[in-house]
């Protein structure tokens, strides 16, 4: 498998190898032999995602995932940490400033919706008309702000996928270099295809409602599993960890995860859940250990607050590298094909 920053040729996905796997798993009419070579990349007969996982050939390397995420962060740390600071400011500093400035002027409620005591009670010099009620309490303000800014938390995932796709595929698919070898990786980020595009951080707003629905169902399933003796919830927490990434990457793709279908079908909402379970289940223990490491790193950053500028993008990018290793990337999402935002 391809490792971010590695120099060896990937085995899956990437160019002809990905074609071979997808091609062999695609059903052909009875009595008709498949062509001797895979069809072109843009042919509608080639499924973008292979129908069979071939889990035995996949090497789950936790160290590679962590090193890949760290390498991606270090090469673009200004963008990732800068964006995380903006998210931190919007979700913490801005509400805090608002409450500090407005609290002395009204009967604001606490987080548990309990009214605060009137500081002017018993003061005959205080005019009641000067005492105004806020339009919403603190909990309502925070809920509305969280609902509006929720897609920002997915920004690192969108940018990480774009960078990794450029790293894997280069300028285009099956592009030959001067030595006649296919370009499956780029050792540096000096090309336009591998640079961070700041507007990609906002791509979550273009998939706002589908991703919100997926996250809601994801959280609901995990919560129900935790209620059922905890262990089912922990299992679902691991096998569904890549649901959002799957939908982000493949929501417009034509896949043949249904290997008995003669026609490629759109990647559906529920297919993101089923494919995530099928691909992660064979590597459950390793993926669970990987997620546990990311959780520890994330909360270590939360303890220092400022550490979130590092740990949040780092853990997100590690997830992206692991996603590429387990699921692969769409081969039709490159800049030269006009892919902008959430295509």
FIFI-119767 format. One record per residue (C-alpha): x, y, z. Coordinates in Angstrom, 1 decimal, always signed. Layout:
REC; x; y; z
REC; X; Y; Z
...
//
This chain:
REC; x; y; z
REC; +0.0; +0.0; +0.0
REC; +1.0; +3.6; -0.5
REC; +2.5; +5.5; +2.4
REC; +2.4; +9.3; +2.5
REC; +5.9; +10.5; +1.8
REC; +7.1; +7.0; +0.8
REC; +9.0; +6.4; -2.4
REC; +7.9; +2.9; -3.3
REC; +5.3; +2.3; -5.8
REC; +1.8; +1.7; -4.4
REC; +0.1; -1.6; -4.8
REC; -3.5; -0.4; -4.4
REC; -4.8; +2.0; -5.3
REC; -2.8; +3.5; -8.1
REC; -2.8; +3.4; -11.9
REC; -2.7; +0.0; -13.5
REC; -2.8; -2.0; -10.3
REC; -6.1; -0.4; -9.2
REC; -7.4; -1.1; -12.7
REC; -6.5; -4.7; -12.5
REC; -8.2; -5.3; -9.2
REC; -11.3; -3.4; -10.3
REC; -11.3; -5.0; -13.7
REC; -11.0; -8.6; -12.4
REC; -13.9; -8.1; -10.0
REC; -16.3; -6.5; -12.5
REC; -18.8; -9.1; -13.9
REC; -18.8; -9.8; -17.6
REC; -21.6; -11.6; -19.6
REC; -21.4; -15.4; -19.7
REC; -19.2; -16.7; -22.4
REC; -17.5; -13.4; -23.1
REC; -13.9; -13.2; -22.2
REC; -12.5; -10.0; -20.8
REC; -10.2; -7.9; -22.9
REC; -6.5; -8.6; -22.6
REC; -5.8; -5.2; -21.0
REC; -7.8; -2.9; -18.8
REC; -9.9; -0.3; -20.5
REC; -8.9; +3.4; -20.2
REC; -9.3; +5.2; -16.9
REC; -12.2; +7.3; -18.0
REC; -14.1; +4.4; -19.5
REC; -17.5; +3.9; -17.9
REC; -16.9; +0.2; -17.9
REC; -14.2; +0.6; -15.2
REC; -15.5; +0.7; -11.7
REC; -14.0; +3.5; -9.6
REC; -13.9; +1.3; -6.5
REC; -13.1; -2.4; -6.6
REC; -15.9; -4.8; -5.7
REC; -13.8; -7.0; -3.4
REC; -11.6; -5.7; -0.7
REC; -8.8; -8.3; -1.0
REC; -8.0; -7.8; +2.7
REC; -5.3; -10.4; +2.8
REC; -3.1; -8.3; +0.5
REC; -3.5; -5.2; +2.7
REC; -0.8; -4.5; +5.3
REC; -2.2; -2.5; +8.2
REC; +0.7; -0.5; +9.5
REC; -0.1; +1.9; +12.3
REC; +3.3; +3.4; +12.4
REC; +3.0; +4.2; +8.7
REC; -0.4; +5.9; +9.3
REC; +1.0; +8.0; +12.1
REC; +4.2; +9.0; +10.2
REC; +2.1; +9.8; +7.1
REC; -0.2; +12.1; +9.0
REC; +2.8; +13.8; +10.7
REC; +4.6; +14.2; +7.4
REC; +1.5; +15.8; +5.8
REC; +1.1; +18.2; +8.7
REC; +4.7; +19.3; +8.8
REC; +4.8; +20.1; +5.1
REC; +1.7; +22.3; +5.4
REC; +1.5; +23.2; +9.1
REC; +0.9; +26.9; +8.5
REC; -2.4; +26.1; +6.7
REC; -3.6; +23.5; +9.1
REC; -2.7; +25.3; +12.4
REC; -3.9; +28.6; +11.0
REC; -7.3; +27.2; +10.1
REC; -7.6; +25.4; +13.4
REC; -6.9; +28.7; +15.2
REC; -9.8; +30.3; +13.2
REC; -12.1; +27.4; +14.2
REC; -10.9; +27.8; +17.8
REC; -11.6; +31.5; +17.7
REC; -15.1; +31.1; +16.3
REC; -16.2; +28.3; +18.7
REC; -14.5; +29.5; +21.9
REC; -13.1; +32.9; +22.0
REC; -15.9; +34.6; +20.1
REC; -18.7; +33.2; +22.3
REC; -16.6; +34.0; +25.4
REC; -16.1; +37.6; +24.4
REC; -19.8; +37.9; +23.6
REC; -20.9; +36.6; +27.0
REC; -18.4; +38.8; +28.9
REC; -19.6; +41.9; +27.0
REC; -23.3; +41.2; +27.4
REC; -23.6; +39.5; +30.8
REC; -23.8; +42.7; +32.9
REC; -26.8; +44.0; +30.9
REC; -29.4; +41.3; +31.4
REC; -30.8; +38.3; +33.2
REC; -28.7; +35.8; +31.3
REC; -29.3; +32.2; +32.1
REC; -26.6; +29.7; +33.0
REC; -25.7; +26.7; +31.0
REC; -28.3; +24.6; +32.9
REC; -31.0; +27.2; +32.0
REC; -31.2; +28.5; +35.6
REC; -31.8; +32.3; +35.8
REC; -29.1; +34.3; +37.5
REC; -30.1; +36.5; +40.4
REC; -31.1; +40.1; +39.6
REC; -28.0; +42.2; +40.5
REC; -30.3; +45.3; +40.9
REC; -32.9; +43.7; +43.2
REC; -33.9; +46.2; +45.9
REC; -32.2; +49.1; +44.2
REC; -34.8; +52.0; +44.0
REC; -32.5; +54.0; +41.6
REC; -32.5; +51.3; +38.9
REC; -35.1; +51.9; +36.1
REC; -36.8; +48.7; +35.0
REC; -36.9; +49.8; +31.4
REC; -33.1; +49.8; +31.4
REC; -33.0; +46.1; +32.3
REC; -33.4; +44.1; +29.1
REC; -33.9; +40.4; +28.5
REC; -31.6; +38.7; +26.0
REC; -33.3; +37.2; +23.0
REC; -31.7; +33.8; +23.7
REC; -30.0; +32.2; +26.6
REC; -26.4; +30.9; +26.6
REC; -27.2; +27.3; +25.7
REC; -29.3; +28.4; +22.7
REC; -26.5; +30.7; +21.4
REC; -23.9; +27.9; +21.7
REC; -26.2; +25.4; +20.0
REC; -26.9; +27.7; +17.1
REC; -23.2; +28.5; +16.7
REC; -22.2; +24.8; +16.8
REC; -24.8; +24.0; +14.1
REC; -23.5; +26.8; +11.8
REC; -19.8; +26.0; +12.3
REC; -20.0; +22.2; +12.4
REC; -18.7; +21.7; +8.8
REC; -15.5; +23.5; +9.8
REC; -14.4; +20.5; +11.8
REC; -14.3; +18.5; +8.6
REC; -12.0; +21.0; +6.8
REC; -8.8; +19.1; +7.6
REC; -10.3; +15.9; +6.1
REC; -11.1; +17.6; +2.8
REC; -7.7; +19.2; +2.4
REC; -5.9; +16.0; +3.5
REC; -7.8; +14.0; +0.9
REC; -6.9; +16.5; -1.8
REC; -3.2; +16.5; -0.8
REC; -3.0; +12.7; -0.6
REC; -4.7; +12.3; -3.9
REC; -2.1; +14.6; -5.5
REC; +0.6; +12.7; -3.8
REC; -0.6; +9.4; -5.1
REC; -1.7; +10.3; -8.6
REC; +0.5; +13.3; -9.4
REC; -0.6; +15.5; -12.3
REC; -2.8; +12.8; -13.9
REC; -3.4; +9.1; -14.2
REC; -0.9; +6.8; -15.9
REC; +1.3; +9.8; -16.7
REC; +4.8; +8.6; -17.7
REC; +7.9; +10.4; -16.5
REC; +11.2; +10.8; -18.5
REC; +12.2; +7.2; -17.5
REC; +9.0; +5.7; -18.8
REC; +7.7; +4.9; -15.3
REC; +4.2; +5.8; -14.1
REC; +4.0; +8.7; -11.7
REC; +2.3; +7.4; -8.6
REC; +3.9; +9.6; -6.1
REC; +5.5; +13.0; -5.8
REC; +8.4; +13.5; -3.4
REC; +7.8; +17.2; -3.0
REC; +4.9; +19.6; -3.0
REC; +6.2; +22.0; -5.7
REC; +3.3; +21.4; -8.1
REC; +0.0; +23.2; -8.2
REC; -1.8; +19.9; -7.7
REC; -0.2; +19.2; -4.4
REC; -0.6; +22.7; -2.8
REC; -3.2; +23.4; -0.2
REC; -6.2; +25.3; -1.7
REC; -7.6; +27.3; +1.3
REC; -11.1; +27.1; +0.0
REC; -11.1; +23.3; +0.4
REC; -11.3; +23.9; +4.1
REC; -14.9; +25.1; +3.6
REC; -16.0; +22.2; +1.4
REC; -18.1; +20.7; +4.2
REC; -20.7; +23.4; +3.6
REC; -21.3; +22.0; +0.1
REC; -22.2; +18.6; +1.7
REC; -23.8; +20.1; +4.8
REC; -27.0; +18.2; +5.0
REC; -25.8; +14.8; +3.8
REC; -22.8; +14.8; +6.2
REC; -25.0; +16.1; +9.0
REC; -27.4; +13.2; +8.4
REC; -24.6; +10.7; +8.3
REC; -23.0; +12.0; +11.5
REC; -26.4; +11.9; +13.2
REC; -27.0; +8.3; +12.2
REC; -23.4; +7.4; +13.1
REC; -23.7; +8.9; +16.5
REC; -27.2; +7.4; +17.0
REC; -25.9; +3.9; +16.2
REC; -22.9; +4.2; +18.5
REC; -25.1; +5.5; +21.3
REC; -27.6; +2.6; +20.9
REC; -24.7; +0.2; +20.9
REC; -23.3; +1.7; +24.1
REC; -26.7; +1.3; +25.8
REC; -26.7; -2.4; +24.7
REC; -24.0; -3.6; +27.2
REC; -21.3; -1.1; +25.9
REC; -19.4; -3.6; +23.8
REC; -21.6; -3.2; +20.7
REC; -21.1; +0.5; +20.9
REC; -17.3; +0.2; +21.1
REC; -17.4; -2.1; +18.1
REC; -19.5; +0.3; +16.0
REC; -17.3; +3.2; +17.1
REC; -14.4; +1.5; +15.4
REC; -15.9; +0.0; +12.3
REC; -17.8; +3.2; +11.5
REC; -14.9; +5.6; +12.1
REC; -14.5; +6.2; +8.3
REC; -18.1; +6.7; +7.4
REC; -17.8; +10.5; +6.8
REC; -14.6; +10.1; +4.9
REC; -16.2; +7.4; +2.7
REC; -19.1; +9.7; +1.8
REC; -16.8; +12.7; +1.2
REC; -14.6; +10.7; -1.2
REC; -17.2; +8.6; -3.1
REC; -20.6; +10.4; -2.9
REC; -20.5; +11.1; -6.7
REC; -18.7; +7.9; -7.6
REC; -20.0; +4.9; -9.5
REC; -19.0; +1.9; -7.6
REC; -19.4; -1.9; -7.9
REC; -19.3; -2.8; -4.2
REC; -22.4; -4.8; -5.3
REC; -20.3; -7.2; -7.4
REC; -23.3; -8.9; -8.9
REC; -24.7; -5.8; -10.5
REC; -24.2; -5.5; -14.3
REC; -24.4; -1.7; -14.2
REC; -22.4; +0.6; -11.9
REC; -24.6; +2.1; -9.2
REC; -24.2; +5.4; -7.4
REC; -22.5; +5.3; -4.0
REC; -25.5; +5.5; -1.7
REC; -26.0; +6.9; +1.9
REC; -26.2; +3.5; +3.5
REC; -23.5; +2.0; +1.4
REC; -21.0; +4.2; +3.3
REC; -22.0; +2.4; +6.5
REC; -21.9; -1.1; +5.0
REC; -18.6; -0.6; +3.2
REC; -17.0; +0.8; +6.3
REC; -18.0; -2.2; +8.3
REC; -16.8; -4.7; +5.6
REC; -13.4; -3.1; +5.2
REC; -12.6; -2.3; +8.8
REC; -13.9; -5.5; +10.4
REC; -11.0; -7.8; +9.3
REC; -8.5; -5.3; +10.9
REC; -10.7; -4.5; +13.9
REC; -8.0; -4.8; +16.6
REC; -5.4; -2.8; +14.8
REC; -7.8; +0.0; +13.8
REC; -9.1; +0.1; +17.4
REC; -5.5; +0.5; +18.7
REC; -4.9; +3.2; +16.1
REC; -8.0; +5.1; +17.1
REC; -7.1; +4.8; +20.8
REC; -3.7; +6.4; +20.1
REC; -5.4; +9.2; +18.2
REC; -7.8; +9.7; +21.1
REC; -5.0; +10.0; +23.6
REC; -3.1; +12.5; +21.4
REC; -6.3; +14.5; +20.8
REC; -7.1; +14.9; +24.5
REC; -3.5; +15.7; +25.4
REC; -3.9; +18.7; +23.1
REC; -7.2; +19.6; +24.7
REC; -5.6; +19.8; +28.1
REC; -3.3; +22.6; +27.0
REC; -5.9; +24.2; +24.7
REC; -3.1; +25.7; +22.5
REC; -2.1; +22.1; +21.8
REC; -5.3; +21.7; +19.7
REC; -3.6; +23.7; +17.0
REC; -1.4; +20.7; +16.5
REC; -3.3; +17.6; +17.7
REC; -6.6; +18.3; +15.8
REC; -5.1; +18.6; +12.3
REC; -2.6; +15.8; +13.1
REC; -5.2; +13.3; +14.1
REC; -7.4; +14.2; +11.2
REC; -4.6; +13.7; +8.7
REC; -3.7; +10.4; +10.2
REC; -7.3; +9.3; +9.6
REC; -7.0; +10.4; +6.0
REC; -3.8; +8.3; +5.5
REC; -5.4; +5.3; +7.1
REC; -8.5; +5.8; +4.9
REC; -6.4; +5.7; +1.8
REC; -4.7; +2.5; +3.0
REC; -8.0; +0.7; +3.7
REC; -10.4; +2.1; +1.1
REC; -8.3; +3.8; -1.7
REC; -9.1; +7.1; -3.4
REC; -11.3; +8.0; -6.3
REC; -9.3; +8.2; -9.5
REC; -11.5; +10.7; -11.2
REC; -11.1; +13.5; -8.6
REC; -8.1; +15.5; -9.9
REC; -7.7; +19.2; -10.4
REC; -7.3; +18.9; -14.2
REC; -10.8; +17.5; -14.5
REC; -12.2; +20.6; -12.9
REC; -12.8; +19.2; -9.4
REC; -13.6; +22.1; -7.1
REC; -14.8; +22.0; -3.6
REC; -17.0; +18.9; -3.0
REC; -17.0; +17.3; -6.4
//
